[in-house]
Amino acid sequence: MTSLLRSWGGALRPEDGVLAAWLAFTSFIVLMVIGALAAFYAMLIVAPRQLADPEDAGARWVVRFVLFLVASLAGIGWLTLIG
């Protein structure tokens, strides 16, 4: 991270600590959203389907979750137009 900042602007400044803190906080929030979506998906989509019709295809659930994640994040994207 520091080498990237140095290549952009030369020496590091005290403001770079604020940027690093902002990136860490943003990463934390993104991971929390992904974790919440994973819990929602596991409880309300995977579990009922597994109870109704058990199948032994773990890789399929990973692909389905990735598609669900992309669709959910794209759906959240409209909120950036408001703020």
PyMOL Python script that loads the backbone (N, CA, C, O; Angstrom):
from pymol import cmd

cmd.read_pdbstr("""\
ATOM      1  N   MET A   1       0.831  -1.195   0.000  1.00  0.00           N
ATOM      2  CA  MET A   1       0.000   0.000   0.000  1.00  0.00           C
ATOM      3  C   MET A   1       0.865   1.244   0.000  1.00  0.00           C
ATOM      4  O   MET A   1       0.597   2.185  -0.747  1.00  0.00           O
ATOM      5  N   THR A   2       1.897   1.261   0.828  1.00  0.00           N
ATOM      6  CA  THR A   2       2.733   2.462   0.905  1.00  0.00           C
ATOM      7  C   THR A   2       3.508   2.677  -0.381  1.00  0.00           C
ATOM      8  O   THR A   2       3.711   3.818  -0.796  1.00  0.00           O
ATOM      9  N   SER A   3       3.949   1.584  -1.029  1.00  0.00           N
ATOM     10  CA  SER A   3       4.673   1.767  -2.287  1.00  0.00           C
ATOM     11  C   SER A   3       3.748   2.324  -3.363  1.00  0.00           C
ATOM     12  O   SER A   3       4.175   3.107  -4.212  1.00  0.00           O
ATOM     13  N   LEU A   4       2.496   1.923  -3.326  1.00  0.00           N
ATOM     14  CA  LEU A   4       1.529   2.456  -4.281  1.00  0.00           C
ATOM     15  C   LEU A   4       1.320   3.946  -4.053  1.00  0.00           C
ATOM     16  O   LEU A   4       1.287   4.725  -5.006  1.00  0.00           O
ATOM     17  N   LEU A   5       1.178   4.344  -2.788  1.00  0.00           N
ATOM     18  CA  LEU A   5       0.996   5.761  -2.482  1.00  0.00           C
ATOM     19  C   LEU A   5       2.237   6.568  -2.846  1.00  0.00           C
ATOM     20  O   LEU A   5       2.125   7.686  -3.347  1.00  0.00           O
ATOM     21  N   ARG A   6       3.401   6.016  -2.602  1.00  0.00           N
ATOM     22  CA  ARG A   6       4.643   6.728  -2.961  1.00  0.00           C
ATOM     23  C   ARG A   6       4.749   6.904  -4.473  1.00  0.00           C
ATOM     24  O   ARG A   6       5.188   7.950  -4.951  1.00  0.00           O
ATOM     25  N   SER A   7       4.348   5.884  -5.220  1.00  0.00           N
ATOM     26  CA  SER A   7       4.443   6.005  -6.674  1.00  0.00           C
ATOM     27  C   SER A   7       3.469   7.055  -7.202  1.00  0.00           C
ATOM     28  O   SER A   7       3.724   7.658  -8.245  1.00  0.00           O
ATOM     29  N   TRP A   8       2.369   7.280  -6.507  1.00  0.00           N
ATOM     30  CA  TRP A   8       1.414   8.297  -6.944  1.00  0.00           C
ATOM     31  C   TRP A   8       1.845   9.698  -6.568  1.00  0.00           C
ATOM     32  O   TRP A   8       1.722  10.625  -7.368  1.00  0.00           O
ATOM     33  N   GLY A   9       2.353   9.861  -5.349  1.00  0.00           N
ATOM     34  CA  GLY A   9       2.576  11.224  -4.906  1.00  0.00           C
ATOM     35  C   GLY A   9       3.910  11.504  -4.254  1.00  0.00           C
ATOM     36  O   GLY A   9       4.045  12.527  -3.582  1.00  0.00           O
ATOM     37  N   GLY A  10       4.891  10.659  -4.415  1.00  0.00           N
ATOM     38  CA  GLY A  10       6.183  10.909  -3.789  1.00  0.00           C
ATOM     39  C   GLY A  10       6.201  10.419  -2.352  1.00  0.00           C
ATOM     40  O   GLY A  10       5.812   9.284  -2.077  1.00  0.00           O
ATOM     41  N   ALA A  11       6.649  11.262  -1.439  1.00  0.00           N
ATOM     42  CA  ALA A  11       6.778  10.875  -0.031  1.00  0.00           C
ATOM     43  C   ALA A  11       5.401  10.766   0.629  1.00  0.00           C
ATOM     44  O   ALA A  11       4.435  11.410   0.220  1.00  0.00           O
ATOM     45  N   LEU A  12       5.353   9.938   1.650  1.00  0.00           N
ATOM     46  CA  LEU A  12       4.107   9.800   2.397  1.00  0.00           C
ATOM     47  C   LEU A  12       3.888  11.012   3.287  1.00  0.00           C
ATOM     48  O   LEU A  12       4.835  11.580   3.832  1.00  0.00           O
ATOM     49  N   ARG A  13       2.639  11.396   3.424  1.00  0.00           N
ATOM     50  CA  ARG A  13       2.272  12.535   4.264  1.00  0.00           C
ATOM     51  C   ARG A  13       1.373  12.050   5.387  1.00  0.00           C
ATOM     52  O   ARG A  13       0.882  10.923   5.316  1.00  0.00           O
ATOM     53  N   PRO A  14       1.135  12.847   6.417  1.00  0.00           N
ATOM     54  CA  PRO A  14       0.243  12.427   7.506  1.00  0.00           C
ATOM     55  C   PRO A  14      -1.178  12.120   7.039  1.00  0.00           C
ATOM     56  O   PRO A  14      -1.865  11.308   7.658  1.00  0.00           O
ATOM     57  N   GLU A  15      -1.628  12.751   5.964  1.00  0.00           N
ATOM     58  CA  GLU A  15      -2.968  12.496   5.454  1.00  0.00           C
ATOM     59  C   GLU A  15      -3.113  11.074   4.934  1.00  0.00           C
ATOM     60  O   GLU A  15      -4.226  10.561   4.824  1.00  0.00           O
ATOM     61  N   ASP A  16      -1.987  10.434   4.612  1.00  0.00           N
ATOM     62  CA  ASP A  16      -2.049   9.074   4.091  1.00  0.00           C
ATOM     63  C   ASP A  16      -2.561   8.099   5.149  1.00  0.00           C
ATOM     64  O   ASP A  16      -3.144   7.070   4.809  1.00  0.00           O
ATOM     65  N   GLY A  17      -2.350   8.410   6.414  1.00  0.00           N
ATOM     66  CA  GLY A  17      -2.903   7.578   7.477  1.00  0.00           C
ATOM     67  C   GLY A  17      -4.415   7.605   7.474  1.00  0.00           C
ATOM     68  O   GLY A  17      -5.067   6.602   7.764  1.00  0.00           O
ATOM     69  N   VAL A  18      -4.968   8.759   7.145  1.00  0.00           N
ATOM     70  CA  VAL A  18      -6.427   8.881   7.047  1.00  0.00           C
ATOM     71  C   VAL A  18      -6.928   8.033   5.886  1.00  0.00           C
ATOM     72  O   VAL A  18      -7.957   7.368   6.004  1.00  0.00           O
ATOM     73  N   LEU A  19      -6.217   8.050   4.772  1.00  0.00           N
ATOM     74  CA  LEU A  19      -6.597   7.241   3.618  1.00  0.00           C
ATOM     75  C   LEU A  19      -6.543   5.757   3.961  1.00  0.00           C
ATOM     76  O   LEU A  19      -7.447   5.003   3.599  1.00  0.00           O
ATOM     77  N   ALA A  20      -5.503   5.338   4.647  1.00  0.00           N
ATOM     78  CA  ALA A  20      -5.376   3.931   5.033  1.00  0.00           C
ATOM     79  C   ALA A  20      -6.505   3.526   5.983  1.00  0.00           C
ATOM     80  O   ALA A  20      -7.063   2.435   5.862  1.00  0.00           O
ATOM     81  N   ALA A  21      -6.838   4.405   6.924  1.00  0.00           N
ATOM     82  CA  ALA A  21      -7.933   4.107   7.849  1.00  0.00           C
ATOM     83  C   ALA A  21      -9.260   4.032   7.105  1.00  0.00           C
ATOM     84  O   ALA A  21     -10.087   3.169   7.397  1.00  0.00           O
ATOM     85  N   TRP A  22      -9.466   4.925   6.152  1.00  0.00           N
ATOM     86  CA  TRP A  22     -10.696   4.903   5.363  1.00  0.00           C
ATOM     87  C   TRP A  22     -10.797   3.619   4.540  1.00  0.00           C
ATOM     88  O   TRP A  22     -11.872   3.024   4.456  1.00  0.00           O
ATOM     89  N   LEU A  23      -9.685   3.184   3.930  1.00  0.00           N
ATOM     90  CA  LEU A  23      -9.686   1.939   3.159  1.00  0.00           C
ATOM     91  C   LEU A  23      -9.962   0.739   4.053  1.00  0.00           C
ATOM     92  O   LEU A  23     -10.692  -0.170   3.660  1.00  0.00           O
ATOM     93  N   ALA A  24      -9.387   0.726   5.248  1.00  0.00           N
ATOM     94  CA  ALA A  24      -9.623  -0.378   6.178  1.00  0.00           C
ATOM     95  C   ALA A  24     -11.086  -0.412   6.606  1.00  0.00           C
ATOM     96  O   ALA A  24     -11.690  -1.484   6.648  1.00  0.00           O
ATOM     97  N   PHE A  25     -11.657   0.733   6.920  1.00  0.00           N
ATOM     98  CA  PHE A  25     -13.053   0.799   7.332  1.00  0.00           C
ATOM     99  C   PHE A  25     -13.984   0.382   6.195  1.00  0.00           C
ATOM    100  O   PHE A  25     -14.948  -0.352   6.415  1.00  0.00           O
ATOM    101  N   THR A  26     -13.697   0.845   4.989  1.00  0.00           N
ATOM    102  CA  THR A  26     -14.503   0.478   3.832  1.00  0.00           C
ATOM    103  C   THR A  26     -14.436  -1.022   3.575  1.00  0.00           C
ATOM    104  O   THR A  26     -15.454  -1.647   3.277  1.00  0.00           O
ATOM    105  N   SER A  27     -13.251  -1.601   3.686  1.00  0.00           N
ATOM    106  CA  SER A  27     -13.091  -3.043   3.516  1.00  0.00           C
ATOM    107  C   SER A  27     -13.889  -3.802   4.567  1.00  0.00           C
ATOM    108  O   SER A  27     -14.519  -4.816   4.266  1.00  0.00           O
ATOM    109  N   PHE A  28     -13.859  -3.311   5.792  1.00  0.00           N
ATOM    110  CA  PHE A  28     -14.614  -3.936   6.874  1.00  0.00           C
ATOM    111  C   PHE A  28     -16.111  -3.921   6.571  1.00  0.00           C
ATOM    112  O   PHE A  28     -16.793  -4.930   6.755  1.00  0.00           O
ATOM    113  N   ILE A  29     -16.619  -2.790   6.111  1.00  0.00           N
ATOM    114  CA  ILE A  29     -18.048  -2.672   5.795  1.00  0.00           C
ATOM    115  C   ILE A  29     -18.427  -3.604   4.649  1.00  0.00           C
ATOM    116  O   ILE A  29     -19.466  -4.261   4.707  1.00  0.00           O
ATOM    117  N   VAL A  30     -17.610  -3.668   3.622  1.00  0.00           N
ATOM    118  CA  VAL A  30     -17.894  -4.546   2.483  1.00  0.00           C
ATOM    119  C   VAL A  30     -17.919  -6.009   2.934  1.00  0.00           C
ATOM    120  O   VAL A  30     -18.796  -6.769   2.522  1.00  0.00           O
ATOM    121  N   LEU A  31     -16.967  -6.403   3.773  1.00  0.00           N
ATOM    122  CA  LEU A  31     -16.947  -7.772   4.275  1.00  0.00           C
ATOM    123  C   LEU A  31     -18.156  -8.067   5.159  1.00  0.00           C
ATOM    124  O   LEU A  31     -18.674  -9.183   5.141  1.00  0.00           O
ATOM    125  N   MET A  32     -18.607  -7.091   5.926  1.00  0.00           N
ATOM    126  CA  MET A  32     -19.796  -7.284   6.754  1.00  0.00           C
ATOM    127  C   MET A  32     -21.048  -7.458   5.879  1.00  0.00           C
ATOM    128  O   MET A  32     -21.909  -8.279   6.195  1.00  0.00           O
ATOM    129  N   VAL A  33     -21.152  -6.708   4.805  1.00  0.00           N
ATOM    130  CA  VAL A  33     -22.298  -6.848   3.894  1.00  0.00           C
ATOM    131  C   VAL A  33     -22.275  -8.222   3.233  1.00  0.00           C
ATOM    132  O   VAL A  33     -23.311  -8.879   3.128  1.00  0.00           O
ATOM    133  N   ILE A  34     -21.101  -8.657   2.789  1.00  0.00           N
ATOM    134  CA  ILE A  34     -20.987  -9.976   2.167  1.00  0.00           C
ATOM    135  C   ILE A  34     -21.320 -11.070   3.180  1.00  0.00           C
ATOM    136  O   ILE A  34     -21.990 -12.043   2.834  1.00  0.00           O
ATOM    137  N   GLY A  35     -20.867 -10.927   4.417  1.00  0.00           N
ATOM    138  CA  GLY A  35     -21.183 -11.901   5.457  1.00  0.00           C
ATOM    139  C   GLY A  35     -22.674 -11.954   5.758  1.00  0.00           C
ATOM    140  O   GLY A  35     -23.233 -13.036   5.941  1.00  0.00           O
ATOM    141  N   ALA A  36     -23.316 -10.802   5.808  1.00  0.00           N
ATOM    142  CA  ALA A  36     -24.762 -10.767   6.056  1.00  0.00           C
ATOM    143  C   ALA A  36     -25.522 -11.410   4.900  1.00  0.00           C
ATOM    144  O   ALA A  36     -26.487 -12.140   5.123  1.00  0.00           O
ATOM    145  N   LEU A  37     -25.097 -11.148   3.678  1.00  0.00           N
ATOM    146  CA  LEU A  37     -25.740 -11.782   2.530  1.00  0.00           C
ATOM    147  C   LEU A  37     -25.530 -13.291   2.543  1.00  0.00           C
ATOM    148  O   LEU A  37     -26.429 -14.041   2.164  1.00  0.00           O
ATOM    149  N   ALA A  38     -24.360 -13.742   2.972  1.00  0.00           N
ATOM    150  CA  ALA A  38     -24.094 -15.184   3.052  1.00  0.00           C
ATOM    151  C   ALA A  38     -24.988 -15.840   4.098  1.00  0.00           C
ATOM    152  O   ALA A  38     -25.520 -16.925   3.863  1.00  0.00           O
ATOM    153  N   ALA A  39     -25.160 -15.198   5.243  1.00  0.00           N
ATOM    154  CA  ALA A  39     -26.029 -15.748   6.280  1.00  0.00           C
ATOM    155  C   ALA A  39     -27.481 -15.787   5.795  1.00  0.00           C
ATOM    156  O   ALA A  39     -28.175 -16.783   5.996  1.00  0.00           O
ATOM    157  N   PHE A  40     -27.935 -14.722   5.166  1.00  0.00           N
ATOM    158  CA  PHE A  40     -29.284 -14.678   4.605  1.00  0.00           C
ATOM    159  C   PHE A  40     -29.473 -15.798   3.589  1.00  0.00           C
ATOM    160  O   PHE A  40     -30.478 -16.509   3.619  1.00  0.00           O
ATOM    161  N   TYR A  41     -28.515 -15.951   2.701  1.00  0.00           N
ATOM    162  CA  TYR A  41     -28.602 -16.963   1.650  1.00  0.00           C
ATOM    163  C   TYR A  41     -28.627 -18.365   2.246  1.00  0.00           C
ATOM    164  O   TYR A  41     -29.404 -19.214   1.809  1.00  0.00           O
ATOM    165  N   ALA A  42     -27.783 -18.607   3.237  1.00  0.00           N
ATOM    166  CA  ALA A  42     -27.730 -19.941   3.843  1.00  0.00           C
ATOM    167  C   ALA A  42     -29.023 -20.275   4.577  1.00  0.00           C
ATOM    168  O   ALA A  42     -29.524 -21.395   4.475  1.00  0.00           O
ATOM    169  N   MET A  43     -29.563 -19.318   5.312  1.00  0.00           N
ATOM    170  CA  MET A  43     -30.755 -19.597   6.127  1.00  0.00           C
ATOM    171  C   MET A  43     -32.046 -19.623   5.320  1.00  0.00           C
ATOM    172  O   MET A  43     -32.917 -20.456   5.571  1.00  0.00           O
ATOM    173  N   LEU A  44     -32.175 -18.735   4.371  1.00  0.00           N
ATOM    174  CA  LEU A  44     -33.469 -18.588   3.696  1.00  0.00           C
ATOM    175  C   LEU A  44     -33.529 -19.178   2.289  1.00  0.00           C
ATOM    176  O   LEU A  44     -34.607 -19.249   1.699  1.00  0.00           O
ATOM    177  N   ILE A  45     -32.402 -19.598   1.749  1.00  0.00           N
ATOM    178  CA  ILE A  45     -32.421 -20.170   0.406  1.00  0.00           C
ATOM    179  C   ILE A  45     -31.867 -21.589   0.407  1.00  0.00           C
ATOM    180  O   ILE A  45     -32.531 -22.505  -0.078  1.00  0.00           O
ATOM    181  N   VAL A  46     -30.676 -21.788   0.936  1.00  0.00           N
ATOM    182  CA  VAL A  46     -30.047 -23.111   0.891  1.00  0.00           C
ATOM    183  C   VAL A  46     -30.758 -24.089   1.821  1.00  0.00           C
ATOM    184  O   VAL A  46     -31.113 -25.188   1.394  1.00  0.00           O
ATOM    185  N   ALA A  47     -30.972 -23.720   3.065  1.00  0.00           N
ATOM    186  CA  ALA A  47     -31.532 -24.658   4.042  1.00  0.00           C
ATOM    187  C   ALA A  47     -32.904 -25.197   3.633  1.00  0.00           C
ATOM    188  O   ALA A  47     -33.101 -26.412   3.673  1.00  0.00           O
ATOM    189  N   PRO A  48     -33.856 -24.354   3.242  1.00  0.00           N
ATOM    190  CA  PRO A  48     -35.154 -24.920   2.829  1.00  0.00           C
ATOM    191  C   PRO A  48     -35.044 -25.834   1.610  1.00  0.00           C
ATOM    192  O   PRO A  48     -35.734 -26.851   1.534  1.00  0.00           O
ATOM    193  N   ARG A  49     -34.195 -25.483   0.670  1.00  0.00           N
ATOM    194  CA  ARG A  49     -34.040 -26.328  -0.512  1.00  0.00           C
ATOM    195  C   ARG A  49     -33.408 -27.666  -0.154  1.00  0.00           C
ATOM    196  O   ARG A  49     -33.789 -28.703  -0.696  1.00  0.00           O
ATOM    197  N   GLN A  50     -32.440 -27.641   0.761  1.00  0.00           N
ATOM    198  CA  GLN A  50     -31.800 -28.885   1.165  1.00  0.00           C
ATOM    199  C   GLN A  50     -32.762 -29.780   1.937  1.00  0.00           C
ATOM    200  O   GLN A  50     -32.694 -31.004   1.826  1.00  0.00           O
ATOM    201  N   LEU A  51     -33.651 -29.184   2.712  1.00  0.00           N
ATOM    202  CA  LEU A  51     -34.648 -29.985   3.436  1.00  0.00           C
ATOM    203  C   LEU A  51     -35.679 -30.588   2.477  1.00  0.00           C
ATOM    204  O   LEU A  51     -36.089 -31.736   2.646  1.00  0.00           O
ATOM    205  N   ALA A  52     -36.087 -29.829   1.493  1.00  0.00           N
ATOM    206  CA  ALA A  52     -37.104 -30.297   0.561  1.00  0.00           C
ATOM    207  C   ALA A  52     -36.561 -31.331  -0.424  1.00  0.00           C
ATOM    208  O   ALA A  52     -37.217 -32.335  -0.701  1.00  0.00           O
ATOM    209  N   ASP A  53     -35.372 -31.083  -0.946  1.00  0.00           N
ATOM    210  CA  ASP A  53     -34.795 -31.978  -1.946  1.00  0.00           C
ATOM    211  C   ASP A  53     -33.284 -32.020  -1.764  1.00  0.00           C
ATOM    212  O   ASP A  53     -32.565 -31.252  -2.403  1.00  0.00           O
ATOM    213  N   PRO A  54     -32.794 -32.904  -0.902  1.00  0.00           N
ATOM    214  CA  PRO A  54     -31.350 -32.962  -0.656  1.00  0.00           C
ATOM    215  C   PRO A  54     -30.585 -33.336  -1.931  1.00  0.00           C
ATOM    216  O   PRO A  54     -30.950 -34.275  -2.638  1.00  0.00           O
ATOM    217  N   GLU A  55     -29.561 -32.609  -2.193  1.00  0.00           N
ATOM    218  CA  GLU A  55     -28.678 -32.923  -3.313  1.00  0.00           C
ATOM    219  C   GLU A  55     -27.245 -32.789  -2.828  1.00  0.00           C
ATOM    220  O   GLU A  55     -26.966 -32.051  -1.883  1.00  0.00           O
ATOM    221  N   ASP A  56     -26.368 -33.483  -3.459  1.00  0.00           N
ATOM    222  CA  ASP A  56     -24.977 -33.486  -3.019  1.00  0.00           C
ATOM    223  C   ASP A  56     -24.125 -32.713  -4.013  1.00  0.00           C
ATOM    224  O   ASP A  56     -23.251 -33.288  -4.662  1.00  0.00           O
ATOM    225  N   ALA A  57     -24.369 -31.424  -4.134  1.00  0.00           N
ATOM    226  CA  ALA A  57     -23.630 -30.609  -5.101  1.00  0.00           C
ATOM    227  C   ALA A  57     -23.207 -29.309  -4.428  1.00  0.00           C
ATOM    228  O   ALA A  57     -23.864 -28.282  -4.602  1.00  0.00           O
ATOM    229  N   GLY A  58     -22.128 -29.339  -3.668  1.00  0.00           N
ATOM    230  CA  GLY A  58     -21.643 -28.153  -2.975  1.00  0.00           C
ATOM    231  C   GLY A  58     -21.155 -27.068  -3.918  1.00  0.00           C
ATOM    232  O   GLY A  58     -21.309 -25.878  -3.641  1.00  0.00           O
ATOM    233  N   ALA A  59     -20.565 -27.482  -5.036  1.00  0.00           N
ATOM    234  CA  ALA A  59     -20.043 -26.496  -5.984  1.00  0.00           C
ATOM    235  C   ALA A  59     -21.169 -25.688  -6.620  1.00  0.00           C
ATOM    236  O   ALA A  59     -20.991 -24.509  -6.923  1.00  0.00           O
ATOM    237  N   ARG A  60     -22.309 -26.307  -6.820  1.00  0.00           N
ATOM    238  CA  ARG A  60     -23.448 -25.581  -7.380  1.00  0.00           C
ATOM    239  C   ARG A  60     -23.909 -24.466  -6.464  1.00  0.00           C
ATOM    240  O   ARG A  60     -24.292 -23.392  -6.928  1.00  0.00           O
ATOM    241  N   TRP A  61     -23.873 -24.718  -5.156  1.00  0.00           N
ATOM    242  CA  TRP A  61     -24.300 -23.686  -4.207  1.00  0.00           C
ATOM    243  C   TRP A  61     -23.335 -22.518  -4.202  1.00  0.00           C
ATOM    244  O   TRP A  61     -23.749 -21.376  -4.003  1.00  0.00           O
ATOM    245  N   VAL A  62     -22.065 -22.780  -4.415  1.00  0.00           N
ATOM    246  CA  VAL A  62     -21.084 -21.686  -4.471  1.00  0.00           C
ATOM    247  C   VAL A  62     -21.360 -20.808  -5.691  1.00  0.00           C
ATOM    248  O   VAL A  62     -21.341 -19.581  -5.592  1.00  0.00           O
ATOM    249  N   VAL A  63     -21.613 -21.427  -6.828  1.00  0.00           N
ATOM    250  CA  VAL A  63     -21.913 -20.673  -8.046  1.00  0.00           C
ATOM    251  C   VAL A  63     -23.208 -19.886  -7.872  1.00  0.00           C
ATOM    252  O   VAL A  63     -23.291 -18.726  -8.275  1.00  0.00           O
ATOM    253  N   ARG A  64     -24.207 -20.507  -7.279  1.00  0.00           N
ATOM    254  CA  ARG A  64     -25.473 -19.807  -7.046  1.00  0.00           C
ATOM    255  C   ARG A  64     -25.297 -18.634  -6.094  1.00  0.00           C
ATOM    256  O   ARG A  64     -25.909 -17.582  -6.279  1.00  0.00           O
ATOM    257  N   PHE A  65     -24.452 -18.816  -5.064  1.00  0.00           N
ATOM    258  CA  PHE A  65     -24.222 -17.711  -4.132  1.00  0.00           C
ATOM    259  C   PHE A  65     -23.491 -16.566  -4.812  1.00  0.00           C
ATOM    260  O   PHE A  65     -23.811 -15.403  -4.566  1.00  0.00           O
ATOM    261  N   VAL A  66     -22.528 -16.864  -5.653  1.00  0.00           N
ATOM    262  CA  VAL A  66     -21.812 -15.797  -6.366  1.00  0.00           C
ATOM    263  C   VAL A  66     -22.782 -15.017  -7.249  1.00  0.00           C
ATOM    264  O   VAL A  66     -22.714 -13.789  -7.300  1.00  0.00           O
ATOM    265  N   LEU A  67     -23.674 -15.704  -7.938  1.00  0.00           N
ATOM    266  CA  LEU A  67     -24.674 -15.010  -8.751  1.00  0.00           C
ATOM    267  C   LEU A  67     -25.606 -14.179  -7.876  1.00  0.00           C
ATOM    268  O   LEU A  67     -25.959 -13.057  -8.239  1.00  0.00           O
ATOM    269  N   PHE A  68     -26.006 -14.721  -6.725  1.00  0.00           N
ATOM    270  CA  PHE A  68     -26.844 -13.984  -5.787  1.00  0.00           C
ATOM    271  C   PHE A  68     -26.113 -12.750  -5.275  1.00  0.00           C
ATOM    272  O   PHE A  68     -26.712 -11.680  -5.162  1.00  0.00           O
ATOM    273  N   LEU A  69     -24.822 -12.885  -4.964  1.00  0.00           N
ATOM    274  CA  LEU A  69     -24.027 -11.770  -4.458  1.00  0.00           C
ATOM    275  C   LEU A  69     -23.912 -10.666  -5.504  1.00  0.00           C
ATOM    276  O   LEU A  69     -24.078  -9.488  -5.187  1.00  0.00           O
ATOM    277  N   VAL A  70     -23.634 -11.039  -6.730  1.00  0.00           N
ATOM    278  CA  VAL A  70     -23.520 -10.035  -7.802  1.00  0.00           C
ATOM    279  C   VAL A  70     -24.859  -9.322  -8.003  1.00  0.00           C
ATOM    280  O   VAL A  70     -24.901  -8.099  -8.142  1.00  0.00           O
ATOM    281  N   ALA A  71     -25.947 -10.089  -8.016  1.00  0.00           N
ATOM    282  CA  ALA A  71     -27.259  -9.471  -8.194  1.00  0.00           C
ATOM    283  C   ALA A  71     -27.606  -8.565  -7.017  1.00  0.00           C
ATOM    284  O   ALA A  71     -28.176  -7.492  -7.213  1.00  0.00           O
ATOM    285  N   SER A  72     -27.273  -8.979  -5.813  1.00  0.00           N
ATOM    286  CA  SER A  72     -27.574  -8.161  -4.634  1.00  0.00           C
ATOM    287  C   SER A  72     -26.769  -6.872  -4.632  1.00  0.00           C
ATOM    288  O   SER A  72     -27.310  -5.801  -4.357  1.00  0.00           O
ATOM    289  N   LEU A  73     -25.486  -6.966  -4.935  1.00  0.00           N
ATOM    290  CA  LEU A  73     -24.647  -5.765  -4.947  1.00  0.00           C
ATOM    291  C   LEU A  73     -25.035  -4.826  -6.085  1.00  0.00           C
ATOM    292  O   LEU A  73     -24.953  -3.607  -5.940  1.00  0.00           O
ATOM    293  N   ALA A  74     -25.454  -5.381  -7.204  1.00  0.00           N
ATOM    294  CA  ALA A  74     -25.936  -4.533  -8.297  1.00  0.00           C
ATOM    295  C   ALA A  74     -27.236  -3.861  -7.902  1.00  0.00           C
ATOM    296  O   ALA A  74     -27.487  -2.718  -8.284  1.00  0.00           O
ATOM    297  N   GLY A  75     -28.062  -4.557  -7.143  1.00  0.00           N
ATOM    298  CA  GLY A  75     -29.318  -3.978  -6.669  1.00  0.00           C
ATOM    299  C   GLY A  75     -29.100  -2.879  -5.651  1.00  0.00           C
ATOM    300  O   GLY A  75     -29.875  -1.925  -5.582  1.00  0.00           O
ATOM    301  N   ILE A  76     -28.033  -3.013  -4.850  1.00  0.00           N
ATOM    302  CA  ILE A  76     -27.712  -1.982  -3.867  1.00  0.00           C
ATOM    303  C   ILE A  76     -27.116  -0.752  -4.550  1.00  0.00           C
ATOM    304  O   ILE A  76     -27.143   0.341  -3.985  1.00  0.00           O
ATOM    305  N   GLY A  77     -26.583  -0.918  -5.746  1.00  0.00           N
ATOM    306  CA  GLY A  77     -25.912   0.161  -6.442  1.00  0.00           C
ATOM    307  C   GLY A  77     -26.767   1.388  -6.688  1.00  0.00           C
ATOM    308  O   GLY A  77     -26.238   2.496  -6.775  1.00  0.00           O
ATOM    309  N   TRP A  78     -28.065   1.220  -6.803  1.00  0.00           N
ATOM    310  CA  TRP A  78     -28.923   2.377  -7.055  1.00  0.00           C
ATOM    311  C   TRP A  78     -28.917   3.348  -5.872  1.00  0.00           C
ATOM    312  O   TRP A  78     -29.244   4.523  -6.039  1.00  0.00           O
ATOM    313  N   LEU A  79     -28.552   2.873  -4.685  1.00  0.00           N
ATOM    314  CA  LEU A  79     -28.513   3.761  -3.534  1.00  0.00           C
ATOM    315  C   LEU A  79     -27.459   4.862  -3.673  1.00  0.00           C
ATOM    316  O   LEU A  79     -27.582   5.925  -3.063  1.00  0.00           O
ATOM    317  N   THR A  80     -26.430   4.605  -4.475  1.00  0.00           N
ATOM    318  CA  THR A  80     -25.400   5.634  -4.667  1.00  0.00           C
ATOM    319  C   THR A  80     -25.932   6.818  -5.446  1.00  0.00           C
ATOM    320  O   THR A  80     -25.362   7.907  -5.368  1.00  0.00           O
ATOM    321  N   LEU A  81     -26.996   6.642  -6.186  1.00  0.00           N
ATOM    322  CA  LEU A  81     -27.586   7.766  -6.921  1.00  0.00           C
ATOM    323  C   LEU A  81     -28.266   8.751  -5.982  1.00  0.00           C
ATOM    324  O   LEU A  81     -28.377   9.936  -6.298  1.00  0.00           O
ATOM    325  N   ILE A  82     -28.718   8.275  -4.841  1.00  0.00           N
ATOM    326  CA  ILE A  82     -29.422   9.141  -3.893  1.00  0.00           C
ATOM    327  C   ILE A  82     -28.460  10.069  -3.172  1.00  0.00           C
ATOM    328  O   ILE A  82     -28.712  11.267  -3.048  1.00  0.00           O
ATOM    329  N   GLY A  83     -27.346   9.502  -2.693  1.00  0.00           N
ATOM    330  CA  GLY A  83     -26.437  10.264  -1.845  1.00  0.00           C
ATOM    331  C   GLY A  83     -25.408  10.950  -2.628  1.00  0.00           C
ATOM    332  O   GLY A  83     -24.559  11.639  -2.063  1.00  0.00           O
TER     333      GLY A  83
END
""", "prot")
cmd.dss("prot")
cmd.show_as("cartoon", "prot")
cmd.util.cbc("prot")
cmd.orient("prot")
